[in-house]
């Protein structure tokens, strides 16, 4: 298969993963999968949280598709899809775990309007500690902050995080 087509498959998969992540976050993690995701809406007390199991689960299709594409005779397209899933996972880790939640030390300061908006949107998501009432379920696409703040003001069933006291 031509390299340009494989690159398009890879990029289309990365883009489709944002929609998949939104759906999973909104209706699975904040639905029947809350028993794992709840750990992510509380203060982490160690290096890992139960929510990290989602990353392991979402890596499985990527690994399987890459393996089947390379070794199982499924071809380059399967490999490109698997690589696209892995690429989205790397972007997710870099943005979500590293930059927003500071699971690794860094000195990155969002400067662009887009970067500031997606970081702030995810922080607004975490203002809610409960299963219901959260806003902004995407990771790379987020509504304007004024829209999210309005949704938070009118959310039903949201248990908002209390401000942490200094000193």
C-alpha positions as CSV (number, residue, x, y, z in Angstrom):
1,X,0.0,0.0,0.0
2,X,1.3,3.5,-0.8
3,X,2.9,5.4,2.0
4,X,0.6,8.4,1.6
5,X,-2.5,6.2,2.0
6,X,-1.0,4.6,5.1
7,X,-0.3,8.1,6.5
8,X,-3.9,9.1,5.8
9,X,-5.1,6.0,7.6
10,X,-2.9,6.7,10.5
11,X,-4.1,10.4,10.8
12,X,-7.7,9.4,10.3
13,X,-7.4,6.9,13.1
14,X,-5.8,9.5,15.4
15,X,-8.7,11.8,14.7
16,X,-11.3,9.1,15.1
17,X,-9.8,8.2,18.5
18,X,-10.8,11.6,19.8
19,X,-14.4,10.8,19.1
20,X,-14.0,7.3,20.6
21,X,-12.3,8.8,23.7
22,X,-15.2,11.3,24.1
23,X,-17.8,8.6,23.9
24,X,-15.9,6.3,26.3
25,X,-15.2,9.1,28.7
26,X,-18.8,10.5,28.7
27,X,-20.9,7.3,28.6
28,X,-18.6,4.6,30.0
29,X,-16.2,6.2,32.4
30,X,-18.9,8.5,33.8
31,X,-21.4,5.6,33.5
32,X,-20.9,1.9,34.3
33,X,-17.1,2.3,34.4
34,X,-17.2,4.9,37.1
35,X,-15.9,2.3,39.6
36,X,-12.5,2.6,37.9
37,X,-12.7,6.3,36.8
38,X,-13.7,7.6,40.2
39,X,-10.1,7.3,41.3
40,X,-9.1,9.9,38.7
41,X,-11.5,12.5,40.2
42,X,-9.9,12.2,43.6
43,X,-6.5,13.2,44.8
44,X,-4.0,10.5,43.7
45,X,-2.1,9.0,46.7
46,X,0.5,7.1,44.7
47,X,2.1,6.7,41.3
48,X,-1.0,4.8,39.9
49,X,-4.7,4.9,40.2
50,X,-7.4,2.4,39.1
51,X,-8.3,4.6,36.2
52,X,-4.9,3.7,34.6
53,X,-6.4,0.3,33.8
54,X,-8.3,2.1,31.0
55,X,-5.0,2.9,29.3
56,X,-4.0,-0.8,29.5
57,X,-7.4,-1.9,28.0
58,X,-7.3,0.7,25.2
59,X,-3.7,-0.4,24.3
60,X,-4.8,-4.0,23.6
61,X,-6.5,-3.2,20.2
62,X,-3.5,-1.2,19.1
63,X,-1.1,-4.0,20.0
64,X,-3.3,-6.7,18.4
65,X,-3.7,-4.7,15.2
66,X,0.0,-3.9,14.9
67,X,0.8,-7.6,15.5
68,X,-1.8,-8.9,13.1
69,X,-0.7,-6.3,10.5
70,X,3.0,-7.2,10.7
71,X,2.9,-10.9,11.6
72,X,-0.7,-12.1,11.0
73,X,-1.1,-11.3,7.4
74,X,-3.7,-8.5,7.9
75,X,-1.5,-6.0,6.0
76,X,-0.3,-2.5,6.2
77,X,-3.7,-0.9,6.8
78,X,-4.2,-2.9,10.0
79,X,-0.7,-1.8,11.1
80,X,-1.5,1.9,10.3
81,X,-4.8,1.7,12.3
82,X,-2.9,0.1,15.3
83,X,-0.2,2.7,15.0
84,X,-2.9,5.5,14.9
85,X,-4.4,4.2,18.1
86,X,-1.0,4.1,19.7
87,X,-0.3,7.6,18.4
88,X,-3.4,8.9,20.0
89,X,-2.4,7.1,23.2
90,X,0.9,8.9,23.2
91,X,-0.7,12.3,22.6
92,X,-3.2,11.5,25.4
93,X,-0.4,10.6,27.8
94,X,1.6,13.7,26.9
95,X,-1.3,16.1,27.2
96,X,-3.5,14.5,29.9
97,X,-1.1,12.6,32.3
98,X,2.0,14.6,31.8
99,X,1.0,18.2,31.2
100,X,-2.5,18.5,32.8
101,X,-2.1,16.1,35.8
102,X,1.7,16.6,36.2
103,X,2.4,12.9,36.6
104,X,5.9,13.6,35.4
105,X,7.7,16.8,36.3
106,X,7.8,19.5,33.6
107,X,8.0,23.3,33.0
108,X,5.6,23.4,30.1
109,X,3.4,26.5,30.2
110,X,0.5,26.6,27.7
111,X,1.0,29.7,25.5
112,X,-1.3,29.3,22.5
113,X,-5.0,30.0,22.9
114,X,-5.8,26.4,21.8
115,X,-3.4,24.9,24.3
116,X,-4.7,27.1,27.2
117,X,-8.3,26.2,26.3
118,X,-7.9,22.4,26.3
119,X,-5.9,22.5,29.5
120,X,-8.4,24.7,31.3
121,X,-11.4,22.7,29.9
122,X,-9.9,19.5,31.4
123,X,-9.4,21.3,34.7
124,X,-13.0,22.3,34.6
125,X,-13.9,18.7,34.1
126,X,-12.1,17.9,37.3
127,X,-13.9,20.5,39.3
128,X,-16.6,17.8,39.5
129,X,-15.8,14.9,41.8
130,X,-19.0,13.0,41.1
131,X,-20.1,10.7,38.4
132,X,-22.8,13.2,37.1
133,X,-22.6,16.8,36.2
134,X,-19.1,17.0,34.7
135,X,-18.3,19.0,31.5
136,X,-15.8,18.6,28.7
137,X,-15.2,15.0,28.0
138,X,-12.9,15.4,25.0
139,X,-9.1,15.6,25.3
140,X,-8.0,17.4,22.2
141,X,-11.2,19.2,21.3
142,X,-13.0,21.3,23.9
143,X,-15.9,23.8,23.8
144,X,-15.2,27.4,24.6
145,X,-14.6,28.0,28.3
146,X,-17.6,30.3,28.7
147,X,-19.8,27.5,27.4
148,X,-18.3,25.0,29.9
149,X,-18.6,27.5,32.8
150,X,-22.3,28.0,31.9
151,X,-22.8,24.2,31.7
152,X,-21.2,23.8,35.1
153,X,-23.5,26.5,36.6
154,X,-26.5,24.6,35.4
155,X,-25.4,21.0,35.9
156,X,-27.6,18.7,38.0
157,X,-26.1,16.2,40.4
158,X,-22.6,17.6,40.3
159,X,-20.5,17.4,43.5
160,X,-18.0,20.2,43.1
161,X,-14.4,19.9,44.5
162,X,-13.9,22.1,47.5
163,X,-11.0,24.6,47.2
164,X,-7.9,23.4,48.8
165,X,-6.7,25.5,51.8
166,X,-3.2,26.9,51.7
167,X,-0.9,26.4,54.7
